[in-house]
Amino acid sequence: MKVQSWTPKIYAPLLLGHLGVLLFAGAGSILAWSYACVLTMLAFTALLCWRRMRLGVSHNRPLWSLLLGALLAQGAAFALLLTDALHNPQGTLTAFDPTFYFCLGSFALIAAAAYNPLTPMRRATTAIDGVLACAIVGLFYLMLHGLLTAEPASPTSARYVMWLFDAMGLFVALFATLRFVAARRADERRFHFVLAAFAWVDALLPAIHNRFILLSESWLPEWLLGLPFVALGVMLSRRNTVWLRGYQPSRRTRQAAASLAPLMLSLALCLLGFAQLGRDRPLAMGALLLAVAAYGVRTTVLLGYHQAVEEELRNLRRDLHHKSVRDELTGLLNRAGLRQVLRRAWQVAVRARRPFAIAVVDVDHFKTFNDTYGHLAGDDCLSLVAHALRAEAGMQPGVVVARYGGEEFVVLLSGLDAPAAEAVMERLRAHIESLQIRHLNAGHGVVTISAGLAVMAAGTSLASEKLLRAADDALYEAKRGGRNQVRCVGAALPAGPPVKA
C-alpha cells in the first residue's frame, strides 16, 4: 500500500484517540495522556520526514534533515512536557522547562529556510544567515528564560510569553514563505512549500491553543497541538504536490523575496536587541552591532560575487564575439566578420573619396590536394596559406584578409588604386608560390593561388556587394587564364555616380 493512502489511516485513529483522552480521561492523568498522543503523532511524522530525506535528491537532503531536526527538537520539548505532567498534572512546569527545545526547533526551521549550498557565494551567505538565526534564537531564549524564571509569575507575564511565542512563530512562517517564493528549482520549491505550510500551521494553531488555555479551564484546546504534525505528515507522504505544478513566480518576485529574506533576519535581531536595552545593555548593543555587521558583510559578499560574474560575462561576451567573427582554423575573419569590416571600410573610403579594392583569392586545385593528401593535410595547407596572406597583409596599411569559405579568401585594400592594389596581390601570389607546398597534381607542382581584383576609383560609390561580385568574376577569369595569376577589372567597372563633397 502506498504511503500516501495509509498515512491518513494512521493519523485518524491517533486524532480520535487524542480527542477521546481529552473528553474521558481522568483529571489527574489527562495532560500526560494528551502529551503522549501528541508525541506519538510527532514520532510518526518524524519517521515520514526521515523517509522523505532518504528518498530525496542528494543536494536536498540537508534541507529535509534540518526539518527532521526541528521535529526532533519539538519532540524533546513535548517529552519534557510529558515528564513534567507526570510530576504535576496541572502542567505548570515545575520539574522541567522545554523552552530551550522549542527555540532549538525554531532555529532548525529558520536554518532550513536559509540553507542554500549550491555555489560558494550561497554557502557564504548561508553561513552568515545561520549566525543571525543563532543570535535571534539565542536572544529570544534568554528573554523567555528571564520571564519564566522571574518571581512572582503573573497573568501579565504569561500573556507576554504567549505574545513572544506568537511573534517567533510568525517570523519563522514569514521567513519560510519568502524563501518559498524565492526558490527557483521545482524540487527546492516543493520543500519550501512544505516548510512554509508547516510553519504557518505550527504558528497559528498553538497561538489559538494558548489563548483558549488562558481564557478557559477546558482541556480540549490541547487537541490542536497535534494538528501541525498531522498536516506536515500528510504533505510528507505526497512526493508530488499537484497544486504547485502551475505555480511559477516571476523573476522580479523571486528577486524581491530573495532580497527581503536576509533583511528580515537583521531586522528581527535589531528588534530583539532594542527589547533587551532596558535589561542587558551590553548584550543589546552586541546584537545590534551583529545585525548591522552581518548585513553589511552579506551585502559585500553579494556585491563581490556579482562584480566577478559581470567580469566573467564581459570576458565571455568578448570571447563569443571573437569566435563569431573569426575562423577557427585560420584565425582570420570569417564571413560574418568580413561583412562588418567591409561595410565600415567601404563607408570610410566613400566619405573620404579614396579608392577601395576587393580581391577574391582561391587556392588552385584544392579539391585535388584534399583527395591526394587527405583533409588533415588540406587543413594544414589552408593554415599555411592564411598565415602567409596575413603576414604579407600586415606589411601594407589598410589591407585586411578574411576567409570567405572553403579554400576562398577575401582581401580588402583600402586607399589603394588599381596599380598599387595589383602590386600587393601579385606579391601575395608570389609569396604563396614560394612556400613550395608540394602538390604533384597541380600544374606548377606546388600550391598556388589565383586572385580576382576589383577596384573602386576615388570619388565613386559603387556598392560593396557589386564590387565583391566583380572581384569574384575576375577570379574566374584568372582560373580560365591558367591559374596562379591576378586579374584586375578596375578599368572595366562602371564608375557610378560621383560622390558629392
Secondary structure as GFF3:
##gff-version 3
##sequence-region A 1 501
A	DSSP	alpha_helix	3	24	.	.	.	ID=ss1
A	DSSP	alpha_helix	30	55	.	.	.	ID=ss2
A	DSSP	three_ten_helix	58	60	.	.	.	ID=ss3
A	DSSP	alpha_helix	61	87	.	.	.	ID=ss4
A	DSSP	alpha_helix	99	114	.	.	.	ID=ss5
A	DSSP	alpha_helix	120	148	.	.	.	ID=ss6
A	DSSP	alpha_helix	155	182	.	.	.	ID=ss7
A	DSSP	alpha_helix	186	215	.	.	.	ID=ss8
A	DSSP	three_ten_helix	220	226	.	.	.	ID=ss9
A	DSSP	alpha_helix	227	236	.	.	.	ID=ss10
A	DSSP	three_ten_helix	242	244	.	.	.	ID=ss11
A	DSSP	alpha_helix	251	275	.	.	.	ID=ss12
A	DSSP	alpha_helix	281	325	.	.	.	ID=ss13
A	DSSP	alpha_helix	335	352	.	.	.	ID=ss14
A	DSSP	beta_strand	356	363	.	.	.	ID=ss15
A	DSSP	alpha_helix	366	373	.	.	.	ID=ss16
A	DSSP	alpha_helix	375	394	.	.	.	ID=ss17
A	DSSP	beta_strand	399	405	.	.	.	ID=ss18
A	DSSP	beta_strand	408	414	.	.	.	ID=ss19
A	DSSP	alpha_helix	418	434	.	.	.	ID=ss20
A	DSSP	beta_strand	449	456	.	.	.	ID=ss21
A	DSSP	alpha_helix	464	480	.	.	.	ID=ss22
A	DSSP	beta_strand	486	488	.	.	.	ID=ss23
A	DSSP	three_ten_helix	490	492	.	.	.	ID=ss24
###
